[in-house]
Amino acid sequence: MVVGICTIVLRIPGNTSLKGKRSVVKRVVTRLQNTFNASVAEVGANDTCQRAEIGIAFVGNDRRWINSRLDKILNFVESMQVAEIIDSDMEIISL
């Protein structure tokens, strides 16, 4: 079994409220869940309105496939142009 984990830190420029942040985060999370069938959740930076941290996880049996999906997710989030990716961390664990 192979587990792929990715954390993406987003900067939401021009946002001044947690309500606006929730809107952006919800849009990103929903699109990722629907497009990639991944487990996605906001995992940090809950009290700041211009920064969001999103965690993504995949489970499978092919390391290359999981790595490819996580790369595609990073490109997809960047192409959405709702927020700027300021950091990302990817880890693939074989169990």
C-alpha positions in Angstrom: 0.0 0.0 0.0 1.3 3.5 -0.9 0.0 6.7 0.7 0.6 10.1 -0.9 0.3 13.2 1.2 0.5 16.8 0.0 0.2 20.0 1.9 -0.3 23.3 0.0 0.0 26.7 1.6 -2.0 29.4 -0.3 -1.8 33.2 -0.1 -5.1 34.9 -0.9 -4.1 38.4 -1.9 -6.6 41.2 -1.3 -8.8 39.2 1.1 -9.8 41.0 4.3 -12.2 38.6 6.0 -12.4 35.0 7.1 -15.7 34.7 5.1 -13.9 35.5 1.9 -11.2 33.0 2.8 -13.8 30.3 3.5 -15.2 31.0 0.0 -11.9 30.5 -1.7 -10.9 27.4 0.4 -14.3 25.8 -0.2 -14.0 26.4 -4.0 -10.5 24.8 -4.1 -11.4 21.8 -1.8 -14.7 21.0 -3.7 -13.0 21.2 -7.2 -10.1 19.0 -6.0 -12.5 16.4 -4.5 -14.7 16.4 -7.6 -11.9 16.4 -10.2 -9.4 14.0 -8.5 -11.5 12.0 -6.1 -9.0 12.8 -3.4 -9.3 13.3 0.4 -9.0 17.1 0.8 -9.3 19.3 3.9 -8.2 22.7 5.3 -5.5 21.6 7.8 -4.0 24.9 9.1 -3.8 28.7 9.2 -7.4 28.8 10.4 -7.3 32.2 12.0 -5.6 34.2 9.2 -7.6 35.6 6.4 -4.9 35.8 3.7 -3.4 32.4 4.2 -4.8 28.9 3.9 -3.3 25.4 4.3 -4.9 22.5 2.5 -4.0 18.8 2.9 -4.6 16.2 0.3 -4.2 12.4 0.6 -4.3 9.5 -1.8 -4.0 5.8 -1.2 -3.2 3.2 -3.8 -0.7 0.6 -4.9 1.3 2.4 -7.6 3.9 5.0 -6.3 4.3 6.6 -9.8 0.5 7.0 -10.2 0.2 8.7 -6.8 3.1 11.0 -7.5 1.6 11.9 -10.9 -1.8 12.7 -9.3 -0.2 14.9 -6.6 1.8 16.8 -9.3 -1.4 17.3 -11.4 -3.2 18.6 -8.3 -0.5 21.3 -7.7 -0.7 22.3 -11.4 -4.6 22.4 -11.1 -4.6 24.6 -8.0 -2.2 27.0 -9.7 -4.3 27.1 -12.9 -7.4 28.0 -10.8 -5.9 31.4 -10.2 -7.9 32.0 -7.0 -4.8 32.0 -4.8 -1.1 31.9 -5.0 0.8 28.8 -3.9 3.6 29.9 -1.6 4.7 26.5 -0.3 4.0 22.9 -0.9 5.2 19.7 0.6 4.7 16.2 -0.9 5.4 12.9 0.8 4.9 9.4 -0.5 5.0 6.5 2.1 5.1 2.8 1.2 3.6 0.6 3.9 
